[in-house]
Amino acid sequence: MIRVQREDFDIGSEIHNLTAAKHGIGGIVTFVGVVRDRLGDSEDRLFATVFLGSALLFLGMMFVAAAVFGAIVIVNAARPESLANSTSFALARAFAFNMVNVYAIKMAGVFMVVTSTLALRTGFLARWIAFVGLAMALVLLFASQLFDFSFAVFPAWTLLISLYILIDNFQLVPALRRQ
C-alpha cells in the first residue's frame, strides 16, 4: 500500500503496524538477524553472503512450494471431481514435494554448514553446538531422503541455537548490571 502523509516518517510505528497481530512473521529472518548481531564485526564477507543467500533461497523455495500447495487446495475446493486423476495435480504435487523435500532441505543444510563454520571460526556459539550443526547438516545434504524425520532437523537445530543464545543473553545481562 502506498500512502502520502504529512507527519514525519516513524520506522518504529511502521514496524509495529506491520507486525501487529502477526506474531509468527519473519521467524527465519529474525533468526538470521540475531545470529548476525552476535557475530558483529567478526563476520566474514564470504560466509556472510552465503549465510544470507542460503537463508533467502530457503525462504523463497518454501514460499513457492506453499503457493503450489495453496493452488492445489483452491482447485480442489472449486472442482474436486476433476483434480483426483489429473496430470496437472500430479505435476503440481510432485513439484511442491520436491521443492520442499529436496531443494529447500538442501538449502537448509547449506545454511547450517555456513552457520556452524562461522560459529567455529568466531566462537559466537559453543563448539559442541557447531559440531552438532555440522552433523545435522550432513544428514540434510546427503541422507535426507533416507529418513522420514529429516523435515524436523532444521527446526530442531534452529531451536537449539535460539535456546543457547537466549540462555547466554540472560546470563550476560545480570553480569553487566552488576558492573
C-alpha positions in Angstrom: 0.0 0.0 0.0 1.3 3.4 -0.9 0.2 6.4 1.2 1.2 10.1 1.4 1.4 11.6 4.8 2.2 15.0 6.2 3.8 13.9 9.5 7.4 12.6 9.8 8.1 9.0 8.9 8.4 6.9 12.0 10.0 3.5 11.4 9.0 2.2 14.8 5.3 2.7 14.2 5.6 1.2 10.7 7.2 -1.9 12.2 4.5 -2.1 14.8 1.8 -1.7 12.2 3.4 -4.5 10.1 3.8 -6.9 12.9 0.6 -6.2 14.9 -1.3 -9.5 15.3 1.3 -11.3 13.2 3.4 -13.0 15.9 5.0 -15.5 13.6 6.2 -13.1 11.0 9.7 -13.4 9.9 11.0 -16.2 12.1 13.9 -17.2 9.8 14.7 -13.6 9.1 14.7 -12.7 12.8 17.0 -15.8 13.4 19.4 -14.5 10.7 19.4 -11.1 12.3 20.1 -12.4 15.8 23.0 -14.5 14.5 24.5 -11.7 12.5 24.1 -9.4 15.6 26.1 -11.9 17.7 28.7 -12.1 15.0 29.3 -8.4 15.0 32.5 -7.2 13.3 33.9 -10.7 13.2 31.5 -11.6 10.3 33.4 -12.8 7.2 32.1 -11.3 3.9 32.2 -14.6 2.0 30.4 -16.5 4.7 28.0 -13.7 5.4 27.0 -13.7 1.7 26.5 -17.5 1.6 24.8 -17.3 5.0 22.2 -14.7 3.9 21.9 -16.1 0.4 21.1 -19.6 1.6 18.6 -18.3 4.1 16.8 -16.3 1.4 16.9 -19.2 -1.1 15.4 -21.5 1.6 12.6 -18.9 2.2 12.0 -18.4 -1.5 11.6 -22.1 -2.1 9.2 -22.5 0.9 7.1 -19.7 -0.5 7.0 -21.2 -3.9 6.0 -24.6 -2.5 3.4 -23.0 -0.3 1.9 -21.2 -3.4 1.7 -24.5 -5.3 0.1 -26.3 -2.3 -2.3 -23.4 -2.0 -3.2 -23.6 -5.7 -3.9 -27.3 -5.2 -6.3 -26.6 -2.3 -8.1 -23.8 -4.3 -8.6 -26.1 -7.3 -9.8 -28.9 -5.1 -12.3 -26.6 -3.5 -13.6 -25.3 -6.8 -13.6 -28.6 -8.8 -12.9 -31.6 -6.6 -14.1 -34.2 -9.2 -11.5 -33.1 -11.7 -8.4 -33.0 -9.6 -8.0 -36.6 -8.3 -6.9 -38.2 -11.6 -5.5 -35.1 -13.3 -2.0 -34.9 -14.7 -1.8 -31.3 -13.5 -2.4 -32.3 -10.0 0.3 -35.0 -10.1 2.7 -32.4 -11.6 1.9 -29.7 -9.0 2.1 -32.2 -6.1 5.5 -33.6 -7.3 6.8 -30.1 -7.9 5.9 -28.8 -4.4 7.1 -32.0 -2.8 10.5 -31.8 -4.5 10.8 -28.1 -3.8 10.3 -28.7 0.0 11.9 -32.1 0.5 14.8 -31.9 -1.9 15.8 -28.3 -2.7 14.7 -26.4 0.4 16.2 -29.1 2.6 19.5 -28.9 0.8 19.5 -25.1 1.2 18.8 -25.5 4.9 21.8 -27.8 5.0 24.0 -25.2 3.4 22.7 -22.6 5.8 23.6 -24.9 8.7 27.1 -25.6 7.4 27.8 -21.9 7.0 26.4 -21.0 10.4 28.3 -23.8 12.1 31.5 -22.9 10.3 31.0 -19.3 11.4 30.5 -20.5 14.9 33.7 -22.4 14.8 35.7 -19.5 13.3 34.3 -16.8 15.6 33.2 -18.6 18.7 29.8 -16.9 18.9 28.3 -20.3 19.8 29.7 -23.2 21.9 31.9 -25.5 19.8 29.7 -28.5 20.6 26.7 -26.8 19.0 28.7 -26.1 15.9 29.7 -29.7 15.6 26.1 -30.9 16.2 25.1 -28.4 13.5 27.6 -29.8 11.0 26.5 -33.4 11.7 22.8 -32.4 11.3 23.7 -30.5 8.1 25.4 -33.6 6.6 22.2 -35.6 7.3 20.2 -32.9 5.3 22.7 -32.7 2.5 23.4 -36.4 1.9 20.8 -38.5 3.6 17.5 -36.5 4.0 15.8 -38.9 1.5 16.6 -41.8 3.8 14.8 -40.5 6.9 11.2 -39.6 7.3 12.1 -37.2 10.2 14.5 -35.1 8.1 12.0 -32.3 7.8 12.4 -31.8 11.6 16.2 -31.5 11.6 16.4 -27.8 10.6 13.8 -26.6 13.1 15.4 -28.6 15.8 18.8 -27.1 15.0 17.3 -23.6 14.9 15.6 -24.2 18.3 18.9 -25.4 19.8 20.8 -22.3 18.7 17.9 -20.0 19.7 17.8 -21.5 23.2 21.6 -21.3 23.5 21.5 -17.6 22.6 18.5 -16.9 24.8 20.2 -18.5 27.8 23.5 -16.9 27.1 21.9 -13.5 26.8 20.1 -13.9 30.2 23.4 -14.9 31.8 25.1 -11.9 30.3 22.6 -9.3 31.3 22.8 -9.8 35.1 26.6 -9.8 34.8 26.5 -6.5 33.0 24.1 -5.0 35.6 26.5 -5.9 38.4 29.4 -3.9 37.0 
